[in-house]
Amino acid sequence: MSFNPFSDQVGLEFIPANPGESLCKLRLTEAHFNPHKVVHGGVLFTMADTGMGSALYPTLPDGQICATIEIKINYFRPVLEGEVTCHSRIVNRGRSIANIESEIQAGGKLVAKANGSFAIYTPPTA
């Protein structure tokens, strides 16, 4: 099992990136489309959310984790086929909150942009 079974189920493939950044891609299949034959917005949102967490996690000290507080996404154009990439980078990181942005592209064109805030914390022990 991988670090994130949900991203495996969606089909995300992560590519090595600089510290504080992540890069993932998705080869589209029929399962990623809505009834109108356009990539479902939730697929792009998932790419942004997972990409943001993947940019932040390597910067955390042992014992700390992060969780999404909120994400805002703007969709600019429909995605109808091919491959989608998501580049995420930390904009600002404090002790307990980080702000991260993602740019999602298809066919060399910007199709969506997202900005999110993540909590950084040490989980309670049982």
Residue pairs with C-beta under 8 A, 6 or more apart in sequence:
2 8
4 50
6 46
6 50
7 14
7 24
7 46
7 50
10 26
10 32
10 43
10 46
10 47
10 50
11 26
11 27
11 29
11 32
12 24
12 25
12 26
12 46
12 47
12 50
13 24
13 25
13 26
13 27
14 22
14 23
14 24
14 54
15 23
15 24
15 25
16 23
17 23
17 55
17 87
19 58
19 59
20 55
20 56
20 58
20 59
20 89
20 90
20 93
21 55
21 87
21 88
21 89
21 90
22 51
22 52
22 54
22 55
22 86
22 87
22 88
22 89
23 51
23 85
23 86
23 87
23 88
24 47
24 50
24 51
24 54
24 85
24 86
25 83
25 84
25 85
25 86
26 32
26 43
26 47
26 83
26 84
26 85
26 86
27 83
28 39
28 79
28 81
28 82
28 83
28 84
32 39
32 40
32 43
33 39
33 40
34 40
34 41
37 80
38 78
38 79
38 80
39 78
39 79
39 80
39 84
39 106
41 73
41 75
43 84
44 73
44 75
44 79
44 84
44 86
44 104
44 111
44 112
45 71
45 73
45 114
47 84
47 86
47 102
47 104
48 71
48 73
48 86
48 88
48 102
48 104
48 112
48 114
48 116
49 68
49 71
49 114
49 116
51 86
51 87
51 88
51 102
52 68
52 71
52 88
52 100
52 101
52 102
52 114
52 116
52 118
53 66
53 68
53 118
54 88
55 88
55 89
55 90
55 100
56 66
56 90
56 93
56 98
56 100
56 118
56 120
57 65
57 66
59 90
59 93
60 66
60 120
63 122
64 120
64 121
64 122
65 120
65 121
65 122
65 123
66 98
66 118
66 119
66 120
66 121
67 118
67 119
67 121
68 116
68 117
68 118
68 119
69 97
69 116
69 117
69 118
69 119
70 116
70 117
71 114
71 115
71 116
71 117
72 114
72 115
72 116
73 112
73 113
73 114
74 112
74 113
74 114
75 111
75 112
76 110
76 111
76 112
76 113
77 109
77 110
77 111
78 111
79 106
79 111
82 106
82 107
83 106
84 104
84 105
84 106
84 111
85 104
85 105
85 106
86 102
86 103
86 104
86 105
87 102
87 103
87 105
88 100
88 101
88 102
88 103
89 100
89 101
90 98
90 99
90 100
91 99
91 100
91 101
91 115
92 98
92 99
93 99
93 120
94 120
95 120
96 119
96 120
96 121
97 117
97 118
97 119
97 120
98 117
98 118
98 120
99 115
99 116
99 117
99 118
100 115
100 116
100 117
100 118
101 113
101 114
101 115
101 116
102 113
102 114
102 115
102 116
103 110
103 112
103 113
104 110
104 111
104 112
104 113
104 114
105 111
